[in-house]
Amino acid sequence: MKPANTQPSLPPTSGPQPFVPARQALASLALSTLLASLGASVTAVGLPVLAQAFDASFQHVQWVVLAYLLAITTLIVSLGRLGDLIGRRKLLLAGIALFTLASALCGLAPSLGLLIAARALQGLGAAIMMTLTLALVGETVDKTRAGSAMGLLATLSAVGTALGPSLGGMLITGFGWQALFLINVPLGLLTLLLAWRSLPAGQAAPVEKVRFDVIGTLLLAAALGTYALAMTLGGGHFGGLNVSLLAAAILSGGLFVRTQRRRPSPLIPLAMFSDRLLVSGLATSALVATVMMATLLVGPFYLSIALGLPSAIVGLVLAVGPCVAALAGMPAGRLADRFGVRPMRLLGLATMASGCLLLSLVPPTLGIAGYVTAIMVTTLGYAMFQTANNAAVMAEIPANRRGVIAGLLNLSRNLGFFSGAAVLGAVFAAMLPTNGTSTVSPEAVADGLHVSFAVALCLMVLAGFIAFKYREPEPLTACQDTAGRP
């Protein structure tokens, strides 16, 4: 992948080396990933209890989840760039500390408003952790083992997603809703201590003086925030409010691009997007996330209505996907190290497409076995793709650009989740009666599953085409190298 400026990039191992094994540094990054993922998944199961505790409606209490996700989505790229400028180790330590402090504030919040505010702070810390753990892999792990390291991070992220609902249920039952957040305090302190002792000091800020792009940060946050709200508000109905928010997102995005062309030190140098491999990695990541969101949205309805399963069994079946991702992450990383990240990326997309095909055809008569088999194939493909794609995109990034590229990778995934909730959610809803799910027939839900994943299959074919066509970086020319100068 070509560098974004003419300043020579520093090798990942330059500068002072840590006095502890690299495994400890990688363990601190893995724990950071686990905490950020757990923070997103552990609270969903507690929303009914929180609504009762604060005497609030679902529309109000859902902001306990939305505030966390919005903070991550709107700031993740800016925080990655900030880490490039002031030092990734320093900012990651601050992010872990902020996440831990915000977790304590959440557990002690006396009102719903303060809880939501504390969750936004927690999301800010999580955004730092999610971005900089990915960026710091290049400074802590040898390049030949980058795939395995990415696989470990993917595994811990999946473990956090799978563990959240069951752990949350046990914590609420035994200790009350406060324990959903206070559990992060000792874990956060342990992660902070391990990261402080093990992470390398890294490289200082670039030789030339570069200012942080505050205007670009505000415009990008406005564009991403309004887009995320446009995709999530309205309960599946895309009305006037959604259209207005989407228009605001387009306007803010246009202003952001215009300012980036003129800024001497832009938040995101637009010349980076002339790199075909980078654009391919971001586009396919968004498409894959869009498809994975469909499994989270449609699956519960299919299991409970079409198959008639009780809630307890539905929860167990839904945990199969994250468990497969957790088990497949590290083997997928080792395979990427052995056979190359780009072939493994294509194999992951092909496997996901096979899973979508199975989901678009599976008859309810096959019961749990048919659904679980298709989900296992889909999730296995996702684990292979995600590990290989992250390693491919981050492979040749200059040291002073790792943070912003890691932020873009995480952002593409989050935007895919929001888009999947809106687009594939609307496809599924179009197959159901307009008077709600209480009168829907099992046949209609099964048809909704089939149509939704037929559309998902088309998206996977598109992702495969993009990944195959732009699987190699474009040769760097002197003109392009100059254009990439920040």
BARO-148894 format. One line per 3 residues: number of its first residue (from 0); their letters; for each residue x, y, z of C-alpha. Coordinates in steps of 0.02 Angstrom, whole numbers, always signed. Layout:
// BARO-148894
NUM = A = X:Y:Z ~ ...
// end
This chain:
// BARO-148894
0 = MKP = +0:+0:+0 ~ +76:+167:-46 ~ +122:+296:+86
3 = ANT = +21:+453:+103 ~ +170:+572:+109 ~ +352:+585:+59
6 = QPS = +419:+573:+235 ~ +505:+404:+255 ~ +402:+287:+361
9 = LPP = +482:+213:+514 ~ +491:+27:+534 ~ +373:-43:+662
12 = TSG = +515:-96:+774 ~ +608:+70:+775 ~ +635:+165:+936
15 = PQP = +658:+93:+1109 ~ +599:-85:+1132 ~ +494:-143:+1277
18 = FVP = +577:-237:+1419 ~ +435:-364:+1427 ~ +386:-501:+1306
21 = ARQ = +281:-450:+1157 ~ +150:-574:+1217 ~ +111:-463:+1366
24 = ALA = +90:-312:+1253 ~ -27:-411:+1140 ~ -122:-471:+1293
27 = SLA = -154:-291:+1346 ~ -219:-251:+1170 ~ -330:-405:+1174
30 = LST = -402:-357:+1344 ~ -438:-182:+1279 ~ -532:-256:+1132
33 = LLA = -630:-371:+1248 ~ -681:-227:+1363 ~ -740:-117:+1219
36 = SLG = -843:-260:+1145 ~ -912:-311:+1314 ~ -965:-132:+1350
39 = ASV = -1074:-134:+1195 ~ -1157:-304:+1221 ~ -1178:-320:+1410
42 = TAV = -1306:-180:+1431 ~ -1435:-233:+1302 ~ -1504:-368:+1416
45 = GLP = -1527:-240:+1555 ~ -1636:-115:+1462 ~ -1802:-179:+1536
48 = VLA = -1730:-170:+1712 ~ -1662:+5:+1681 ~ -1831:+61:+1614
51 = QAF = -1912:+1:+1774 ~ -1776:+71:+1888 ~ -1786:+246:+1814
54 = DAS = -1972:+239:+1770 ~ -1928:+276:+1588 ~ -1998:+224:+1419
57 = FQH = -1904:+112:+1299 ~ -1876:+262:+1183 ~ -1781:+348:+1323
60 = VQW = -1688:+200:+1396 ~ -1624:+141:+1226 ~ -1507:+290:+1230
63 = VVL = -1404:+194:+1356 ~ -1351:+88:+1207 ~ -1360:+222:+1071
66 = AYL = -1252:+348:+1166 ~ -1112:+220:+1175 ~ -1123:+174:+991
69 = LAI = -1139:+353:+930 ~ -986:+409:+1029 ~ -885:+271:+948
72 = TTL = -950:+302:+772 ~ -931:+491:+769 ~ -757:+503:+846
75 = IVS = -664:+345:+801 ~ -571:+415:+649 ~ -525:+578:+735
78 = LGR = -457:+485:+886 ~ -353:+375:+773 ~ -276:+529:+693
81 = LGD = -247:+606:+864 ~ -153:+450:+915 ~ -41:+469:+762
84 = LIG = +3:+645:+818 ~ +25:+634:+1007 ~ +75:+451:+1025
87 = RRK = -33:+296:+1018 ~ +27:+221:+1182 ~ -9:+380:+1278
90 = LLL = -183:+400:+1205 ~ -227:+216:+1230 ~ -182:+227:+1414
93 = AGI = -292:+382:+1428 ~ -433:+291:+1339 ~ -425:+141:+1456
96 = ALF = -424:+257:+1606 ~ -573:+355:+1538 ~ -670:+194:+1502
99 = TLA = -638:+132:+1679 ~ -687:+298:+1760 ~ -843:+313:+1652
102 = SAL = -892:+134:+1699 ~ -887:+184:+1883 ~ -991:+339:+1846
105 = CGL = -1119:+232:+1754 ~ -1137:+116:+1902 ~ -1159:+262:+2022
108 = APS = -1275:+367:+1911 ~ -1428:+428:+2010 ~ -1532:+470:+1855
111 = LGL = -1557:+408:+1677 ~ -1489:+571:+1604 ~ -1325:+556:+1699
114 = LIA = -1314:+372:+1653 ~ -1330:+415:+1468 ~ -1198:+551:+1485
117 = ARA = -1080:+430:+1572 ~ -1112:+301:+1435 ~ -1060:+429:+1304
120 = LQG = -896:+453:+1400 ~ -877:+265:+1408 ~ -904:+256:+1220
123 = LGA = -767:+388:+1196 ~ -646:+278:+1293 ~ -703:+126:+1195
126 = AIM = -674:+217:+1029 ~ -494:+251:+1081 ~ -469:+70:+1132
129 = MTL = -546:-4:+975 ~ -443:+105:+858 ~ -274:+106:+941
132 = TLA = -268:-79:+981 ~ -279:-112:+795 ~ -149:+22:+757
135 = LVG = -27:-38:+891 ~ -16:-215:+822 ~ +118:-155:+700
138 = ETV = +224:-92:+845 ~ +208:-246:+955 ~ +204:-396:+837
141 = DKT = +322:-453:+701 ~ +251:-427:+526 ~ +252:-613:+489
144 = RAG = +133:-643:+635 ~ +15:-498:+601 ~ -124:-614:+544
147 = SAM = -118:-714:+706 ~ -122:-553:+807 ~ -272:-489:+710
150 = GLL = -354:-658:+737 ~ -330:-643:+925 ~ -410:-469:+927
153 = ATL = -555:-535:+822 ~ -575:-681:+942 ~ -583:-570:+1096
156 = SAV = -705:-452:+1010 ~ -819:-601:+972 ~ -798:-667:+1149
159 = GTA = -856:-499:+1217 ~ -1007:-501:+1103 ~ -1053:-679:+1149
162 = LGP = -1018:-660:+1335 ~ -1113:-497:+1357 ~ -1296:-556:+1363
165 = SLG = -1264:-707:+1476 ~ -1146:-614:+1591 ~ -1265:-466:+1599
168 = GML = -1409:-578:+1648 ~ -1309:-656:+1790 ~ -1247:-487:+1853
171 = ITG = -1421:-412:+1856 ~ -1493:-563:+1946 ~ -1358:-569:+2077
174 = FGW = -1308:-387:+2105 ~ -1428:-269:+2014 ~ -1409:-162:+1858
177 = QAL = -1261:-65:+1931 ~ -1153:-220:+1914 ~ -1169:-210:+1723
180 = FLI = -1050:-63:+1729 ~ -952:-87:+1890 ~ -885:-254:+1826
183 = NVP = -779:-153:+1704 ~ -687:-60:+1843 ~ -571:-201:+1904
186 = LGL = -552:-265:+1726 ~ -509:-90:+1665 ~ -380:-64:+1803
189 = LTL = -298:-231:+1761 ~ -292:-186:+1576 ~ -221:-14:+1615
192 = LLA = -82:-87:+1722 ~ -37:-218:+1593 ~ -37:-91:+1450
195 = WRS = +68:+34:+1549 ~ +198:-99:+1588 ~ +205:-187:+1420
198 = LPA = +168:-70:+1275 ~ +320:+4:+1186 ~ +345:+191:+1195
201 = GQA = +326:+199:+1006 ~ +377:+343:+896 ~ +355:+526:+935
204 = APV = +249:+642:+831 ~ +305:+673:+650 ~ +458:+779:+625
207 = EKV = +360:+918:+542 ~ +239:+1013:+652 ~ +62:+954:+617
210 = RFD = -94:+1027:+696 ~ -246:+926:+739 ~ -390:+965:+620
213 = VIG = -525:+1025:+740 ~ -642:+1091:+604 ~ -629:+928:+508
216 = TLL = -663:+830:+667 ~ -823:+929:+703 ~ -887:+913:+525
219 = LAA = -850:+727:+516 ~ -932:+698:+685 ~ -1086:+793:+626
222 = ALG = -1095:+693:+464 ~ -1072:+525:+549 ~ -1187:+564:+695
225 = TYA = -1331:+623:+587 ~ -1309:+474:+470 ~ -1312:+352:+615
228 = LAM = -1468:+433:+686 ~ -1552:+435:+515 ~ -1522:+247:+501
231 = TLG = -1580:+202:+678 ~ -1722:+319:+728 ~ -1901:+288:+677
234 = GGH = -1920:+105:+725 ~ -1895:+44:+546 ~ -2002:+183:+469
237 = FGG = -1901:+303:+362 ~ -2000:+463:+386 ~ -1973:+650:+376
240 = LNV = -1854:+656:+524 ~ -1745:+522:+445 ~ -1742:+615:+278
243 = SLL = -1692:+777:+365 ~ -1553:+691:+462 ~ -1490:+607:+304
246 = AAA = -1489:+775:+213 ~ -1391:+850:+358 ~ -1267:+706:+347
249 = ILS = -1242:+735:+160 ~ -1218:+922:+187 ~ -1094:+896:+329
252 = GGL = -1002:+765:+228 ~ -988:+882:+79 ~ -920:+1021:+189
255 = FVR = -798:+898:+267 ~ -728:+846:+96 ~ -714:+1027:+43
258 = TQR = -617:+1077:+199 ~ -502:+925:+185 ~ -448:+980:+12
261 = RRP = -395:+1149:+80 ~ -320:+1107:+250 ~ -129:+1097:+259
264 = SPL = -145:+957:+389 ~ -310:+870:+351 ~ -391:+745:+468
267 = IPL = -403:+621:+323 ~ -288:+656:+175 ~ -403:+623:+28
270 = AMF = -256:+567:-79 ~ -256:+406:+23 ~ -413:+353:-67
273 = SDR = -319:+337:-230 ~ -251:+177:-153 ~ -359:+39:-226
276 = LLV = -319:-89:-90 ~ -369:+31:+48 ~ -534:+77:-37
279 = SGL = -568:-107:-72 ~ -536:-152:+110 ~ -651:-16:+176
282 = ATS = -791:-51:+52 ~ -792:-239:+80 ~ -785:-215:+269
285 = ALV = -942:-106:+261 ~ -1034:-230:+149 ~ -990:-377:+261
288 = ATV = -1047:-284:+416 ~ -1211:-243:+328 ~ -1242:-428:+300
291 = MMA = -1193:-477:+478 ~ -1319:-353:+548 ~ -1455:-449:+456
294 = TLL = -1414:-604:+559 ~ -1440:-504:+719 ~ -1602:-424:+660
297 = VGP = -1691:-565:+569 ~ -1629:-714:+670 ~ -1730:-685:+829
300 = FYL = -1894:-666:+731 ~ -1862:-823:+629 ~ -1816:-927:+781
303 = SIA = -1959:-869:+891 ~ -2100:-857:+762 ~ -2057:-968:+615
306 = LGL = -1982:-1106:+723 ~ -2085:-1070:+879 ~ -1938:-1079:+1001
309 = PSA = -1949:-1012:+1179 ~ -1844:-860:+1226 ~ -1714:-960:+1321
312 = IVG = -1678:-1072:+1172 ~ -1676:-922:+1055 ~ -1540:-844:+1161
315 = LVL = -1435:-1002:+1155 ~ -1453:-1017:+966 ~ -1406:-834:+941
318 = AVG = -1247:-864:+1040 ~ -1187:-993:+912 ~ -1129:-861:+788
321 = PCV = -1017:-762:+909 ~ -949:-927:+977 ~ -899:-983:+803
324 = AAL = -815:-815:+772 ~ -722:-829:+937 ~ -660:-1005:+898
327 = AGM = -615:-967:+717 ~ -522:-802:+745 ~ -349:-867:+790
330 = PAG = -348:-1014:+666 ~ -401:-891:+531 ~ -255:-780:+579
333 = RLA = -130:-923:+567 ~ -199:-971:+397 ~ -180:-791:+339
336 = DRF = +2:-791:+397 ~ +34:-954:+303 ~ -61:-929:+140
339 = GVR = -70:-740:+128 ~ -201:-615:+182 ~ -274:-578:+11
342 = PMR = -318:-758:-38 ~ -393:-783:+136 ~ -497:-627:+116
345 = LLG = -573:-694:-45 ~ -602:-864:+36 ~ -691:-780:+182
348 = LAT = -807:-685:+65 ~ -844:-843:-35 ~ -886:-936:+126
351 = MAS = -1000:-795:+183 ~ -1088:-798:+15 ~ -1117:-985:+36
354 = GCL = -1194:-953:+208 ~ -1308:-818:+138 ~ -1363:-938:+0
357 = LLS = -1406:-1069:+130 ~ -1504:-942:+233 ~ -1600:-885:+79
360 = LVP = -1655:-1065:+46 ~ -1666:-1151:+216 ~ -1843:-1218:+246
363 = PTL = -1920:-1209:+421 ~ -1942:-1398:+415 ~ -1755:-1416:+447
366 = GIA = -1781:-1329:+614 ~ -1637:-1271:+722 ~ -1510:-1381:+632
369 = GYV = -1540:-1298:+463 ~ -1528:-1122:+533 ~ -1376:-1156:+642
372 = TAI = -1282:-1239:+498 ~ -1309:-1087:+386 ~ -1261:-966:+525
375 = MVT = -1103:-1064:+565 ~ -1048:-1056:+382 ~ -1086:-870:+372
378 = TLG = -996:-828:+535 ~ -846:-935:+490 ~ -829:-837:+329
381 = YAM = -845:-675:+427 ~ -704:-725:+545 ~ -589:-770:+400
384 = FQT = -628:-611:+306 ~ -616:-492:+453 ~ -446:-557:+509
387 = ANN = -371:-560:+334 ~ -446:-393:+281 ~ -380:-300:+434
390 = AAV = -208:-375:+410 ~ -207:-335:+223 ~ -257:-153:+247
393 = MAE = -138:-122:+392 ~ +10:-217:+315 ~ +109:-77:+233
396 = IPA = +40:+76:+322 ~ +172:+208:+367 ~ +196:+230:+553
399 = NRR = +119:+404:+554 ~ -42:+344:+472 ~ -85:+185:+568
402 = GVI = -207:+270:+686 ~ -315:+354:+555 ~ -320:+197:+445
405 = AGL = -369:+90:+595 ~ -505:+217:+632 ~ -569:+207:+454
408 = LNL = -577:+17:+464 ~ -680:+23:+623 ~ -788:+161:+551
411 = SRN = -826:+62:+392 ~ -885:-83:+500 ~ -995:+28:+609
414 = LGF = -1072:+115:+459 ~ -1108:-57:+387 ~ -1199:-106:+546
417 = FSG = -1306:+52:+542 ~ -1341:+31:+356 ~ -1386:-151:+378
420 = AAV = -1508:-107:+516 ~ -1595:+15:+398 ~ -1584:-70:+228
423 = LGA = -1599:-256:+266 ~ -1714:-217:+411 ~ -1829:-129:+288
426 = VFA = -1820:-277:+168 ~ -1873:-396:+307 ~ -2010:-279:+369
429 = AML = -2081:-265:+192 ~ -2122:-451:+198 ~ -2223:-436:+358
432 = PTN = -2401:-372:+387 ~ -2415:-185:+417 ~ -2507:-212:+581
435 = GTS = -2354:-276:+674 ~ -2274:-443:+718 ~ -2409:-501:+839
438 = TVS = -2516:-567:+696 ~ -2378:-619:+577 ~ -2377:-798:+515
441 = PEA = -2226:-914:+524 ~ -2230:-926:+334 ~ -2215:-737:+315
444 = VAD = -2065:-731:+433 ~ -1982:-874:+338 ~ -2012:-781:+174
447 = GLH = -1938:-624:+253 ~ -1781:-721:+302 ~ -1763:-792:+126
450 = VSF = -1784:-624:+39 ~ -1671:-532:+162 ~ -1528:-653:+135
453 = AVA = -1556:-658:-52 ~ -1519:-471:-47 ~ -1373:-507:+70
456 = LCL = -1307:-634:-55 ~ -1306:-499:-189 ~ -1207:-386:-72
459 = MVL = -1081:-525:-43 ~ -1060:-552:-230 ~ -1026:-366:-247
462 = AGF = -900:-374:-104 ~ -814:-522:-186 ~ -802:-430:-352
465 = IAF = -725:-277:-268 ~ -601:-382:-169 ~ -547:-482:-322
468 = KYR = -532:-334:-440 ~ -434:-227:-317 ~ -338:-362:-226
471 = EPE = -167:-287:-263 ~ -102:-111:-222 ~ -82:+4:-370
474 = PLT = +100:+42:-414 ~ +157:+206:-336 ~ +208:+347:-451
477 = ACQ = +303:+503:-407 ~ +152:+609:-448 ~ +41:+509:-332
480 = DTA = +172:+515:-196 ~ +175:+704:-204 ~ -14:+712:-204
483 = GRP = -18:+613:-45 ~ +83:+739:+52 ~ -19:+804:+200
// end
